[in-house]
Amino acid sequence: MRRIPLNLNSNSSCSEHGTRGRLPCAWPECPNGIHEDEFEEEPRYSGATPDVWKRRKWNSPLGGEYFSWESRELPNWFHATQIFWNEARRLQLIAESYPDTVYHYTSLEGFLGIVKSRSVWMTDFAYLNDRREVRHGVDLMLEAVGDIANNVTQHEVQTLLSAWQETLAVPTNRICITSFSGDGDSLSQWRAYGPIAIGFPVGPLSLHVNQSRLQPIEYDPLTQKRLAQIYVNHLVSAFEADRGRSDWPKILDQYYRPDRLLELAIFFKDPAFRSENEYRLAYVDNPEIFDRLGLESPPRLFRVAGGRIVPYVPSSEVLKSEIRQFPLEISEVVLGPESDELLEQGVREFLSESGLPNVHIRRSLVPLR
């Protein structure tokens, strides 16, 4: 059997099939992959048992098939989300690339707090401006679950789908969100959120919050429906594939929790919000895993915003780790159309005193009187 050296920093990608990650492309005959249907991963340290990866074929609910590598050591559940996003890229249902910078519009008080704490404030979703926030996406997931439930005969799958329908009806997971825009000089954003926009480089931001995801919001109803269908179908297929594993009893409860479904639902919004061009950093709390690992859930802090008391968690406090740390990086600050030279001077001096003297500062070009 062919042995391939891989490590956590390996980065293999295939634009044709949308695959990303440390493994070669799993599609047969792809020049970015390997011809063999299985390979052995070279152990990372002496004496370790090498993992074996086998090519697996999946059937798409939209027709056709797609491929991934199946690990001997880890169940398909662990790779399900990544395989889904690979397939979404292949079908061009999501963007292949992101802008270099995304912008968080905020008040002057918010700007001071973010810079001082080196954190963005991830707000509990119920307090965001869309009154159907998350609910819109959850309803789409429930529709996809219902479509499969109407055509499935296996008792175990029926039980799983019924559990999803019950838990998604009233989600109990804490969902924390920070919103960004791909536009650094948007009149609607200035009017809605404040006189200052903080620019964050996308790469470091996506790594900043452990176990979160930075993703553009999807507004198109048809694309939302297709993504939900692919995702739910893949989770069910992974469930069926994993049922024959010897460690099945240990991972069964992983499938029954709704957090995997919520991880997609939170990136769907009503088309009425399309002008926001939102990129979202989102985190779904899972206290059961925290308890199992002996970790504490992120703190629940409160701030005043829009005449309300709003719960939030600082991004630096989500799943803290002494080993894995990616500080919040700021690359740019944009001042709104009503800014003046004195505001720019104050922002520049504050950034310098905060250890950020090289952050680029620019003024809005919006000709607002």
C-alpha positions, 0 to 999 in steps of 0.5 A: 500500500502506498504511504504518503507523508502528511502533517497538520500544515499540509494544504492540498486543494483542487479547484475542479472538485472544490477539495481543500485540506491536507489530503489529496483530492479524492476524485478518481483520475484527478491529477491533484489526487492519487490513482490508488483507492486507498493509501496509508498516512505516514505516522507522525511519530515513531511507533504510532499506528499509521492511519489508512484512508479509503476512497468513498463514493457518495450520492448527491440529492441533486443527482450524480456523485462525489468522493471523499477519503474515509479514515480507518481511525475517525468516523465519517461524522468528523469529516462530514462538514468539510466534505459538504463544503468541498461539494458546495464549492465544486457545484459553485454554490458558494464562493471559491475565494473571499476578499482579503479584508472584511469590515465591522461597522461600529460605534466609537465606543465599540471601536475602543472596546474592540481594540483594547480587548483585541476581541470582537464581541460575538452577540447572542443571535436573538438580539440581532436586527433580523427578528427571524435570525437563525429561524429562517435557516432552521426552517430550511433545514427542517424542510430538507429533513422532512423531505428525506423523512418522507422517503426513508424506510430504515428505522434507525434513520427515521429515528435520527430524522425525528430527533432532528425535527424535535431538537431543531423546532426549539434550538437550545444551543447558544449561538454567538455571531459577529457580522462583517461586510465585504464593503468598507465604505457602505452608506447603508452600513454607516447609517445603520451601525456607526461612524467607524469600520474596522478592517480585519484580514480574512485569513487571521480572522478565520483562525482567531476563534477556535471552532468557529466559521467565517462564511459569507451569508447566503441570501438566494432561496434556491441556493439555500435550499440546495445547500440544505439538501446536500448537507442533510443528505450527507449527514444521513449518508455518513450516519449510515456509513458509520453504523458498521463501525466497532466504535459506533456506540461511542459516536451515536450521540454525536449524530443526534445533537443539532449543532451540526445542522445549526452550523449551516442554518446560521449562514442563511438569511432572508433576501431582504438583507442582501444589501448588507453583503454580510460575512459572518463569524459564528460559533455554536456552543456545545456544553455537552462536549465542554463537560466531557472535556472538562472545559468551561463554556465561554462567559456570558457578558453584557453590554448596552446597545440600541437601548437594550442589554445585550449578552455577548462573548468576547471572541478571545474567550471562545474555547480558549487554549494555551496551545492554539492562539491566534490573536485578532489582527486589524489591518485598516480603519475606515472613518465614516462620511461625517468624520473630520480631521480631529476624529482621524487624529484621535483614532491615529493616536489611540491606535499608536498607544494601543500598539497598532501604529501601522494600521492604515486609516482612511476616510469614507468617499461617500459624499454625504452632507 
